[in-house]
């Protein structure tokens, strides 16, 4: 996407780990996870039925991580003390710890409460944290000498995961769930049914009808088995269910055209732009889809981009979509939970999780070596029971297959097709699978480097990045609009415009309906410019709020108003600065052109560049009608 992204993306990613550390020291801010899904169970001398212990990596920076254990009293009498024991694989160790005394014997670790936090009342929890080194996860957990999941019998294995539920008889207010039975060496006692990660019922059979639901609302269901000794096994895969009916806010009325915007995880920091802003600006009522950017691509797998922003950041009531503050012990916080609330208010919106981007596209080369394994990792992450209901699919932002971006890829012309085919096979027909792609239509350019027509067969659409054609990376110019709709006399590079990009993709065999026209909600500019019209010389990048050479539309519309148009977009010359950017008027013209080409709609990078009342989002919405 915008080249502003990787610089700011890296800075905030590094900073979020330090912020998380200080919060962990302050107190109980855990994201609780069922231990049985993460670590192996020990075989204690007797079952513990009054407390559980759970572990989570609150942040992970490759060579190390921040870990947190949480003890929860599930019984009816207070705990007077607690001791957690676990094993780490060789090469993984605890460094500094807080709120507990941690010791080790080889790879075996023991944590004991301090004098002030040993007593845990019924229903209460207490946590401690540490900074760890190495990549491993804990196994063999014991709490006060017994199983950390609250019950175990020597020699008795935990049950298997039940089959992924299927849904039937879906109505406005109910849905019937069915699943294949789990297995256990001594028999299954019952099943917990979880809706959006929370247990809603415990049943003895393999069916359950959930009622009292809201019409026109998305839900995610999983199932977890419990054996006759009280041990729980791993949760099943998730099934998404959308109840019928529903009113709420109407769809944006674009006649089936897509109006998609990118929401960046790092925008919640310096930009102070949150999911609630989509509501207060009026943008949520005018869009159809959101791409949440970005998840990482590393080691051939999909990975979390920023765990704190994504699912751990606590929202106060004034910054929350529904005006309700997060609590320290709720299972999901951060932007993911805010997106869940936004979808409840605007049921027509679909959300995709976008992976890669300028900074993290280097990981796709490794992913292309085993597309099936990559797709499996992405599915497990996107469909994690904690947030499966938030996402309606996946977007891959590979910059660029078999070509150069921040790094150069040599995976070959068929790599993108192999990855998209594997993603479609794994995610199935009920999820969206999309990709952001180059708009370089020059002879022998990036569009020529990959089989975009072949990959399109597995995709719902392409986000064609028809912006950033020109900018102050050419410090001396010539000045040129970064998002020209078509060519013009004096354009610095043939094939660097939207019309040529769309034409080349169509000629390759990509259906027009699978192409979205890209709009940038920012301008690119130079300084040291004396010429008003495009083609002038410059001395360098114009100053910008976050990065030289780039500035949000919401700033430019007032600081440097447009003085002319060229190739279907606007430019502005103010003082010695020269900027190009789209305005509501040029966006309207571009939408008219997109419709004339039979395109599937439009997308934009990104929400926070728009005005507080969402005038650019509104221009796209109006233009697509």
Wavefront OBJ file of the C-alpha trace (Angstrom):
o trace
v 0.000 0.000 0.000
v 1.309 3.534 0.675
v 5.059 3.680 1.228
v 4.359 5.721 4.352
v 3.115 2.456 5.841
v 6.268 0.387 6.361
v 8.225 3.129 8.121
v 5.488 3.909 10.595
v 4.433 0.271 10.797
v 7.807 -0.829 12.072
v 8.114 1.982 14.578
v 4.831 1.254 16.280
v 5.375 -2.488 16.213
v 8.592 -2.099 18.155
v 7.002 0.338 20.561
v 3.974 -1.800 21.374
v 6.062 -4.450 23.140
v 7.464 -1.916 25.595
v 4.000 -0.554 26.325
v 2.654 -4.048 26.943
v 5.446 -4.733 29.456
v 4.511 -1.773 31.646
v 0.879 -2.749 31.617
v 1.701 -6.281 32.711
v 3.635 -4.960 35.685
v 0.713 -2.768 36.658
v -1.673 -5.627 37.260
v -4.304 -7.959 35.926
v -4.679 -7.341 32.212
v -4.634 -10.904 30.911
v -6.186 -12.268 27.791
v -7.179 -15.676 29.153
v -6.843 -18.743 26.976
v -7.856 -22.330 27.719
v -4.629 -24.062 28.702
v -5.657 -27.349 27.141
v -5.452 -25.734 23.713
v -1.882 -24.544 24.308
v 0.118 -26.897 26.537
v 0.315 -30.596 27.346
v -1.276 -31.847 30.563
v 0.653 -33.374 33.435
v -0.303 -36.460 35.414
v -0.598 -35.210 39.009
v -1.182 -37.412 41.992
v -4.709 -36.163 42.423
v -7.148 -34.016 40.520
v -7.434 -30.313 41.217
v -11.017 -29.181 40.941
v -10.874 -25.711 42.471
v -8.501 -23.738 40.251
v -7.111 -23.444 36.745
v -3.970 -21.906 35.285
v -3.640 -20.504 31.767
v -0.708 -19.154 29.792
v -0.514 -16.580 27.003
v 2.278 -14.903 25.081
v 1.282 -11.255 25.307
v 3.913 -10.267 22.744
v 6.550 -12.071 20.708
v 9.548 -10.453 19.006
v 11.160 -13.583 17.556
v 14.146 -14.035 19.863
v 12.024 -13.499 22.950
v 8.557 -12.902 24.279
v 6.473 -11.624 27.167
v 4.630 -14.464 28.899
v 1.821 -14.339 31.423
v 0.279 -16.991 33.666
v -3.148 -16.508 35.235
v -4.521 -18.520 38.157
v -8.306 -18.558 38.465
v -10.164 -19.876 41.517
v -13.067 -21.908 40.141
v -14.047 -23.355 43.497
v -16.138 -22.200 46.441
v -13.364 -21.597 48.985
v -10.394 -19.249 48.848
v -6.957 -20.410 47.763
v -4.350 -19.587 50.398
v -1.365 -19.999 48.038
v -0.489 -21.184 44.571
v 2.430 -22.818 42.799
v 2.662 -23.353 39.037
v 5.148 -25.786 37.512
v 5.886 -26.296 33.829
v 8.575 -27.411 31.408
v 10.167 -25.363 28.632
v 12.020 -27.000 25.732
v 15.787 -26.558 25.644
v 16.638 -23.055 24.472
v 13.588 -21.391 26.046
v 13.910 -19.783 29.460
v 12.474 -17.214 31.854
v 14.406 -13.966 32.274
v 13.052 -11.270 34.550
v 9.713 -11.974 36.269
v 7.236 -9.905 38.245
v 4.457 -10.667 40.748
v 5.876 -14.173 41.466
v 9.092 -15.903 42.502
v 10.294 -18.009 39.565
v 13.017 -20.650 39.890
v 14.219 -23.477 37.667
v 15.900 -26.856 37.710
v 17.173 -27.533 34.220
v 14.206 -27.056 31.893
v 11.644 -27.402 34.707
v 10.274 -24.092 36.031
v 8.410 -23.271 39.233
v 6.555 -20.072 40.104
v 5.264 -19.314 43.609
v 3.079 -16.472 44.777
v 4.476 -13.518 46.668
v 3.315 -12.637 50.174
v 0.604 -10.279 48.970
v -1.009 -12.246 46.119
v -1.263 -15.823 47.392
v -4.878 -15.577 48.540
v -7.378 -15.898 45.676
v -11.071 -15.599 46.437
v -13.675 -17.812 44.714
v -14.221 -16.578 41.162
v -11.189 -14.257 41.316
v -7.961 -14.426 39.319
v -4.357 -13.391 39.814
v -1.608 -13.096 37.205
v 2.144 -12.842 36.979
v 4.391 -12.187 34.012
v 7.904 -12.586 32.755
v 10.192 -11.818 29.854
v 11.308 -15.013 28.157
v 13.932 -15.987 25.610
v 13.626 -18.589 22.873
v 10.702 -19.783 20.752
v 9.198 -22.559 22.878
v 5.858 -22.981 24.672
v 5.212 -24.463 28.137
v 4.203 -28.108 28.581
v 3.421 -30.367 31.538
v 1.658 -27.693 33.548
v 0.767 -28.343 37.206
v -1.098 -26.061 39.586
v -0.571 -26.904 43.262
v 0.546 -30.354 42.116
v -2.466 -31.116 39.922
v -3.635 -30.446 36.384
v -3.790 -26.817 35.292
v -7.122 -27.362 33.538
v -8.885 -28.211 36.787
v -9.039 -31.979 36.656
v -6.961 -35.008 35.677
v -6.524 -38.674 36.489
v -3.140 -40.460 36.322
v -2.802 -42.217 32.981
v -6.019 -40.708 31.617
v -5.639 -38.738 28.402
v -7.734 -35.659 27.695
v -10.472 -36.084 25.050
v -9.922 -35.236 21.408
v -11.441 -32.232 19.694
v -14.995 -32.764 18.442
v -15.703 -32.322 14.748
v -16.297 -28.794 13.481
v -19.999 -28.023 14.018
v -22.422 -27.640 11.143
v -25.408 -25.302 11.295
v -28.969 -25.971 10.178
v -32.467 -24.658 10.793
v -31.176 -21.087 11.047
v -33.913 -18.552 11.830
v -34.025 -14.917 12.921
v -33.369 -15.927 16.524
v -31.997 -19.478 16.596
v -29.661 -21.995 14.985
v -29.217 -25.757 15.358
v -25.656 -27.057 15.685
v -24.458 -30.627 15.110
v -20.990 -32.156 15.404
v -19.243 -35.512 15.339
v -18.332 -36.958 18.699
v -14.956 -36.584 20.349
v -13.056 -39.668 21.492
v -11.584 -40.505 24.893
v -10.021 -43.595 26.461
v -12.557 -43.611 29.319
v -15.565 -41.980 27.691
v -17.086 -38.529 27.031
v -19.194 -36.944 29.752
v -20.514 -33.839 27.967
v -19.733 -30.954 25.609
v -19.389 -27.231 26.128
v -20.904 -25.164 23.310
v -19.119 -21.838 22.836
v -20.609 -18.843 21.046
v -18.000 -16.233 20.117
v -15.600 -17.878 22.560
v -17.996 -17.944 25.548
v -19.700 -21.113 26.856
v -23.466 -20.820 26.323
v -24.501 -24.396 27.184
v -23.224 -27.807 28.301
v -24.947 -30.790 26.660
v -24.548 -34.564 26.730
v -25.391 -35.183 23.063
v -23.882 -33.950 19.804
v -26.549 -31.388 18.898
v -27.653 -28.105 20.400
v -30.123 -25.409 19.367
v -29.042 -21.921 20.393
v -31.937 -19.497 20.798
v -32.493 -15.888 21.791
v -30.208 -14.631 19.034
v -30.444 -11.324 17.186
v -31.747 -11.256 13.628
v -29.279 -10.503 10.851
v -26.245 -11.067 13.106
v -23.031 -13.062 12.675
v -22.038 -15.634 15.292
v -19.172 -18.115 15.594
v -19.568 -21.500 17.310
v -17.078 -24.079 18.595
v -17.445 -27.179 20.788
v -15.192 -28.637 23.500
v -15.485 -32.141 24.983
v -15.172 -33.137 28.634
v -14.369 -36.697 29.714
v -15.721 -38.649 32.705
v -12.804 -37.421 34.843
v -13.711 -33.808 34.124
v -10.835 -33.117 31.743
v -11.524 -30.844 28.781
v -9.900 -31.305 25.393
v -9.101 -28.820 22.616
v -11.879 -26.817 21.010
v -13.208 -27.798 17.611
v -12.970 -25.778 14.464
v -15.371 -22.838 14.209
v -18.515 -22.490 12.142
v -19.916 -19.087 11.271
v -23.659 -18.576 11.438
v -25.611 -15.531 10.320
v -29.187 -15.376 11.527
v -31.848 -14.462 9.021
v -33.810 -11.213 8.894
v -32.589 -8.161 10.681
v -32.992 -4.500 10.048
v -30.451 -2.115 11.450
v -28.551 0.137 9.115
v -29.239 -0.499 5.434
v -26.433 -1.421 3.056
v -24.803 1.566 1.349
v -26.918 1.225 -1.777
v -24.084 0.744 -4.269
v -26.025 -1.772 -6.339
v -23.701 -4.639 -5.542
v -20.519 -2.621 -6.118
v -17.767 -2.941 -3.525
v -16.700 0.109 -1.491
v -13.802 -1.164 0.616
v -11.488 0.702 2.956
v -8.281 -0.290 4.718
v -8.097 0.120 8.501
v -4.540 0.037 9.857
v -3.645 -1.504 13.207
v -0.942 1.113 13.874
v -3.408 3.971 13.321
v -4.629 3.581 16.905
v -1.322 4.993 18.165
v 0.039 8.286 16.779
v -2.955 8.911 14.555
v -5.403 8.181 17.379
v -7.772 6.694 14.785
v -9.987 3.914 16.071
v -12.817 1.739 14.802
v -15.285 4.133 16.434
v -14.162 6.826 13.986
v -15.709 4.790 11.175
v -19.032 5.208 12.932
v -18.776 8.851 14.009
v -17.561 9.954 10.560
v -20.559 8.360 8.864
v -18.230 6.132 6.830
v -19.528 2.834 8.225
v -22.938 3.426 6.672
v -21.344 4.000 3.240
v -18.835 1.150 2.916
v -19.348 -2.525 2.167
v -16.045 -4.032 3.328
v -13.053 -3.365 5.592
v -9.557 -4.742 5.120
v -7.774 -4.897 8.471
v -4.055 -4.290 7.878
v -1.765 -6.012 8.428
v -1.080 -9.499 9.584
v 2.515 -10.673 9.229
v 3.842 -13.299 6.815
v 6.880 -15.012 8.304
v 8.371 -18.482 8.277
v 5.953 -19.522 5.552
v 2.954 -18.781 7.774
v 0.424 -16.112 8.628
v 1.133 -14.463 11.980
v -0.201 -11.742 14.252
v 0.887 -8.240 13.269
v 0.439 -6.273 16.513
v -1.114 -8.305 19.318
v -1.708 -5.282 21.548
v -3.560 -3.229 18.943
v -5.286 -6.274 17.471
v -6.818 -7.944 20.521
v -5.432 -6.679 23.829
v -5.744 -2.879 23.938
v -8.404 -1.896 26.487
v -10.956 0.651 25.271
v -12.593 3.208 27.506
v -16.270 3.934 27.047
v -15.670 7.157 25.115
v -13.564 5.369 22.482
v -15.706 2.253 22.209
v -18.159 1.789 19.351
v -21.060 0.995 21.664
v -20.019 3.290 24.522
v -19.185 0.344 26.809
v -15.699 0.146 28.331
v -13.608 -3.015 28.173
v -12.953 -4.969 31.362
v -9.597 -6.462 32.298
v -10.814 -10.043 32.126
v -12.944 -10.063 28.974
v -11.790 -12.642 26.409
v -11.285 -10.198 23.504
v -10.367 -6.520 23.417
v -8.509 -4.274 20.982
v -9.561 -3.425 17.449
v -10.893 -6.941 16.860
v -13.514 -6.488 19.556
v -14.330 -3.000 18.274
v -14.832 -4.416 14.773
v -17.193 -6.990 16.280
v -19.195 -4.144 17.813
v -19.160 -2.201 14.535
v -20.518 -5.205 12.639
v -23.293 -5.582 15.203
v -24.302 -1.982 14.515
v -23.788 -2.234 10.731
v -24.632 -5.828 9.779
v -23.944 -5.243 6.082
v -20.188 -4.736 6.633
v -17.795 -7.598 5.919
v -14.265 -7.603 7.340
v -11.211 -9.259 5.818
v -7.830 -9.682 7.481
v -5.101 -8.469 5.151
v -1.632 -10.063 5.338
v 1.656 -8.772 4.020
v 1.891 -5.174 2.876
v 5.054 -3.352 1.892
v 7.021 -4.298 5.014
v 6.020 -7.952 5.340
v 5.721 -9.072 1.703
v 9.173 -10.625 1.890
v 7.598 -13.582 3.708
v 5.508 -14.678 0.726
v 8.490 -16.258 -1.024
v 8.807 -18.818 1.760
v 5.027 -19.287 1.809
v 5.068 -20.071 -1.924
v 7.293 -23.109 -1.255
v 4.401 -24.829 0.546
v 1.127 -23.076 -0.302
v -1.027 -25.665 1.484
v 0.839 -25.222 4.772
v 0.664 -21.460 4.394
v -3.082 -21.576 3.764
v -3.587 -23.860 6.747
v -1.722 -21.460 9.045
v -3.757 -18.524 7.766
v -7.036 -20.358 8.247
v -6.171 -21.326 11.815
v -5.308 -17.717 12.635
v -8.253 -16.036 10.908
v -10.665 -18.641 12.260
v -9.277 -18.586 15.810
v -12.345 -19.082 18.047
v -11.570 -15.849 19.896
v -12.320 -13.738 16.817
v -13.625 -16.029 14.066
v -16.919 -14.112 13.946
v -15.077 -10.841 13.273
v -13.604 -11.895 9.933
v -15.348 -12.861 6.723
v -12.250 -13.803 4.787
v -8.618 -13.085 3.997
v -6.760 -10.640 1.770
v -3.152 -11.156 0.620
v -1.125 -8.036 -0.101
v 1.978 -9.365 -1.833
v 4.224 -6.568 -3.067
v 5.193 -8.101 -5.483
v 5.109 -11.713 -6.777
v 8.065 -12.529 -9.014
v 9.132 -8.861 -8.938
v 10.745 -6.299 -6.655
v 9.225 -4.227 -3.851
v 10.994 -3.690 -0.547
v 12.747 -6.957 -1.445
v 12.895 -8.879 -4.718
v 10.917 -12.102 -5.160
v 11.987 -14.926 -7.466
v 9.175 -17.401 -6.778
v 8.194 -17.520 -10.442
v 5.081 -16.441 -12.370
v 2.898 -19.239 -10.963
v 3.526 -18.577 -7.262
v 0.584 -16.226 -6.726
v -1.788 -18.670 -8.413
v -0.524 -21.500 -6.214
v -1.057 -19.483 -3.044
v -4.511 -18.173 -3.950
v -5.625 -21.640 -5.030
v -4.512 -23.090 -1.689
v -6.253 -20.306 0.221
v -9.518 -20.878 -1.631
v -9.331 -24.624 -1.034
v -8.797 -24.066 2.691
v -11.203 -21.175 3.280
v -13.958 -22.604 1.087
v -16.742 -20.828 -0.731
v -18.292 -19.216 2.352
v -15.308 -16.947 2.968
v -13.950 -14.108 0.861
v -10.446 -14.508 -0.580
v -8.965 -11.417 -2.240
v -5.597 -9.893 -3.137
v -4.072 -6.437 -3.508
v -1.942 -6.247 -6.652
v 0.330 -3.972 -8.653
v -0.905 -1.470 -11.232
v 2.388 -1.364 -13.156
v 1.245 -1.766 -16.765
v 4.571 -0.831 -18.359
v 6.026 -3.183 -20.953
v 7.735 -5.974 -19.034
v 6.520 -4.469 -15.766
v 5.095 -6.060 -12.658
v 1.745 -7.077 -14.173
v 3.672 -9.058 -16.804
v 5.666 -10.857 -14.104
v 2.879 -13.058 -12.678
v -0.163 -15.047 -13.771
v -2.820 -12.686 -12.470
v -5.517 -14.217 -14.660
v -4.808 -17.686 -13.296
v -4.772 -16.487 -9.696
v -8.037 -14.582 -10.224
v -9.863 -17.879 -10.693
v -9.595 -18.471 -6.939
v -10.332 -14.898 -5.853
v -13.423 -12.806 -5.294
v -11.608 -9.681 -6.507
v -8.342 -7.799 -6.870
v -7.603 -4.498 -5.157
v -5.600 -2.865 -7.965
v -3.246 -0.344 -6.358
v -3.783 2.451 -8.868
v -1.825 5.043 -6.905
v 1.795 5.766 -5.960
v 2.809 5.813 -9.624
v 4.962 8.904 -9.031
v 6.366 10.589 -5.956
v 9.286 12.312 -4.276
v 11.438 9.175 -4.256
v 12.440 10.914 -7.520
v 13.638 13.869 -5.477
v 14.217 16.262 -8.384
v 10.981 15.401 -10.173
v 9.526 15.819 -12.621
v 6.369 16.559 -10.652
v 3.559 14.218 -11.628
v 0.235 13.069 -10.137
v 0.654 9.924 -8.081
v -2.766 8.584 -9.090
v -3.462 9.459 -12.751
v -6.585 7.890 -14.205
v -5.140 7.937 -17.710
v -2.053 8.945 -19.594
v -1.256 12.545 -20.594
v 1.350 14.402 -22.595
v 4.570 14.461 -20.606
v 3.770 11.557 -18.242
v 7.170 10.375 -16.922
v 6.531 6.641 -17.481
v 4.303 4.933 -20.025
v 1.891 2.419 -18.486
v 1.861 4.167 -15.109
v -1.838 5.036 -14.925
v -5.105 3.395 -13.884
v -6.631 2.937 -17.336
v -3.595 1.121 -18.722
v -3.405 -1.139 -15.661
v -7.070 -2.137 -15.877
v -6.789 -2.663 -19.635
v -3.752 -4.928 -19.281
v -5.368 -7.043 -16.566
v -8.497 -7.423 -18.684
v -6.373 -8.404 -21.672
v -4.705 -11.090 -19.575
v -8.122 -12.558 -18.858
v -9.063 -11.101 -15.478
v -12.837 -10.392 -15.443
v -13.668 -6.685 -15.058
v -16.053 -7.539 -12.229
v -13.087 -8.843 -10.224
v -11.177 -5.560 -10.446
v -11.537 -2.743 -7.905
v -10.126 0.713 -8.677
v -7.771 2.031 -5.986
v -8.042 5.518 -4.473
v -5.471 7.116 -2.176
v -6.754 9.253 0.694
v -3.472 11.177 0.723
v -1.264 13.254 -1.547
v 2.354 12.990 -2.644
v 4.433 16.089 -3.014
v 7.720 17.838 -3.739
v 9.275 21.081 -2.521
v 11.461 23.604 -4.345
v 8.956 23.717 -7.214
v 8.285 26.907 -9.205
v 6.090 25.492 -11.994
v 2.350 25.194 -11.393
v 1.627 22.544 -14.052
v 2.976 18.980 -13.822
v 6.470 18.373 -15.132
v 8.342 20.866 -12.976
v 11.670 20.293 -11.277
v 12.051 19.997 -7.495
v 14.680 19.913 -4.793
v 13.220 17.157 -2.630
v 10.185 15.839 -0.780
v 7.616 18.284 0.596
v 7.278 18.171 4.404
v 4.567 15.853 5.761
v 3.067 15.184 9.183
v 4.395 11.636 9.476
v 6.774 11.302 6.560
v 8.299 13.675 4.016
v 6.590 13.582 0.629
v 3.221 12.315 1.832
v 0.270 13.996 3.575
v -3.353 13.158 4.385
v -6.151 14.586 2.293
v -7.755 16.051 5.403
v -4.667 18.241 5.841
v -4.027 19.121 2.190
v -7.572 20.246 1.415
v -6.968 23.209 3.736
v -3.181 23.678 3.717
v -2.725 23.396 -0.071
v -6.056 23.480 -1.960
v -6.151 22.102 -5.503
v -5.136 24.536 -8.244
v -5.709 22.305 -11.263
v -6.463 18.841 -12.599
v -4.572 16.476 -14.887
v -5.329 12.947 -16.024
v -8.474 12.733 -13.916
v -6.867 13.765 -10.618
v -6.029 17.031 -8.844
v -2.799 18.861 -8.146
v -1.916 21.863 -6.018
v 0.925 24.381 -6.079
v 1.292 26.461 -2.933
v 4.468 28.367 -2.180
v 7.279 26.097 -3.313
v 5.361 22.876 -2.569
v 3.598 20.839 -5.252
v 1.092 18.116 -4.328
v -1.191 15.722 -6.180
v -4.221 14.087 -4.609
v -7.818 13.095 -5.248
v -10.742 15.312 -4.232
v -14.444 14.459 -3.990
v -14.865 15.804 -7.539
v -12.068 13.707 -9.090
v -13.214 10.662 -7.156
v -16.695 11.129 -8.600
v -15.237 11.153 -12.120
v -13.157 8.061 -11.386
v -16.226 6.184 -10.116
v -18.104 7.073 -13.282
v -15.204 5.660 -15.278
v -15.052 2.525 -13.098
v -18.718 1.829 -13.746
v -18.258 2.374 -17.486
v -15.533 -0.286 -17.407
v -17.760 -2.782 -15.593
v -15.452 -2.877 -12.573
v -16.546 -4.502 -9.332
v -16.222 -1.245 -7.392
v -13.454 0.634 -5.628
v -11.236 0.504 -2.567
v -9.124 3.081 -0.747
v -6.005 3.446 1.379
v -6.881 4.309 4.157
v -9.643 5.579 6.456
v -7.612 7.931 8.658
v -6.628 10.163 5.721
v -10.239 11.270 5.245
v -11.983 14.201 6.917
v -13.825 13.820 10.211
v -17.118 13.641 8.290
v -15.841 11.081 5.754
v -16.233 13.187 2.627
v -14.011 10.982 0.435
v -15.793 7.796 1.512
v -19.038 9.567 0.690
v -17.730 10.533 -2.758
v -16.945 6.892 -3.557
v -20.327 5.777 -2.260
v -22.211 8.393 -4.276
v -20.164 7.710 -7.388
v -20.852 3.967 -7.326
v -24.627 4.346 -7.051
l 1 2 3 4 5 6 7 8 9 10 11 12 13 14 15 16 17 18 19 20 21 22 23 24 25 26 27 28 29 30 31 32 33 34 35 36 37 38 39 40 41 42 43 44 45 46 47 48 49 50 51 52 53 54 55 56 57 58 59 60 61 62 63 64 65 66 67 68 69 70 71 72 73 74 75 76 77 78 79 80 81 82 83 84 85 86 87 88 89 90 91 92 93 94 95 96 97 98 99 100 101 102 103 104 105 106 107 108 109 110 111 112 113 114 115 116 117 118 119 120 121 122 123 124 125 126 127 128 129 130 131 132 133 134 135 136 137 138 139 140 141 142 143 144 145 146 147 148 149 150 151 152 153 154 155 156 157 158 159 160 161 162 163 164 165 166 167 168 169 170 171 172 173 174 175 176 177 178 179 180 181 182 183 184 185 186 187 188 189 190 191 192 193 194 195 196 197 198 199 200 201 202 203 204 205 206 207 208 209 210 211 212 213 214 215 216 217 218 219 220 221 222 223 224 225 226 227 228 229 230 231 232 233 234 235 236 237 238 239 240 241 242 243 244 245 246 247 248 249 250 251 252 253 254 255 256 257 258 259 260 261 262 263 264 265 266 267 268 269 270 271 272 273 274 275 276 277 278 279 280 281 282 283 284 285 286 287 288 289 290 291 292 293 294 295 296 297 298 299 300 301 302 303 304 305 306 307 308 309 310 311 312 313 314 315 316 317 318 319 320 321 322 323 324 325 326 327 328 329 330 331 332 333 334 335 336 337 338 339 340 341 342 343 344 345 346 347 348 349 350 351 352 353 354 355 356 357 358 359 360 361 362 363 364 365 366 367 368 369 370 371 372 373 374 375 376 377 378 379 380 381 382 383 384 385 386 387 388 389 390 391 392 393 394 395 396 397 398 399 400 401 402 403 404 405 406 407 408 409 410 411 412 413 414 415 416 417 418 419 420 421 422 423 424 425 426 427 428 429 430 431 432 433 434 435 436 437 438 439 440 441 442 443 444 445 446 447 448 449 450 451 452 453 454 455 456 457 458 459 460 461 462 463 464 465 466 467 468 469 470 471 472 473 474 475 476 477 478 479 480 481 482 483 484 485 486 487 488 489 490 491 492 493 494 495 496 497 498 499 500 501 502 503 504 505 506 507 508 509 510 511 512 513 514 515 516 517 518 519 520 521 522 523 524 525 526 527 528 529 530 531 532 533 534 535 536 537 538 539 540 541 542 543 544 545 546 547 548 549 550 551 552 553 554 555 556 557 558 559 560 561 562 563 564 565 566 567 568 569 570 571 572 573 574 575 576 577 578 579 580 581 582 583 584 585 586 587 588 589 590 591 592 593 594 595 596 597 598 599 600 601 602 603 604 605 606 607 608 609 610 611 612 613 614 615 616 617 618 619 620 621 622 623 624 625
